Amino acid sequence: MQNMWRLLIGLLVWSDQRGQDLIEYAMIAGFIAVVSGMFMPNVSNDVSMVFSKIASAMTSSAATS
């Protein structure tokens, strides 16, 4: 009886596909980010510089308050 319940629960877990779309969208977004970083290295450096400036501004404002 115990084995039958384990088999039933195992089948229910493998047939559940509710989170499948979210994973696919995340993979597509990651692929687009990697490909755009490959083809636009200057843009990725500029974006990195902007985030660095924002981080340093936040750090300096947190230190003064």
Stockholm file with secondary structure:
# STOCKHOLM 1.0

chainA/1-65         MQNMWRLLIGLLVWSDQRGQDLIEYAMIAGFIAVVSGMFMPNVSNDVSMVFSKIASAMTSSAATS
#=GR chainA/1-65 SS CHHHHHHHHHHHHHHCCTTHHHHHHHHHHHHHHHHHHHHCHHHHHHHHHHHHHHHHHHHHHHHHC
#=GC SS_cons        CHHHHHHHHHHHHHHCCTTHHHHHHHHHHHHHHHHHHHHCHHHHHHHHHHHHHHHHHHHHHHHHC
//
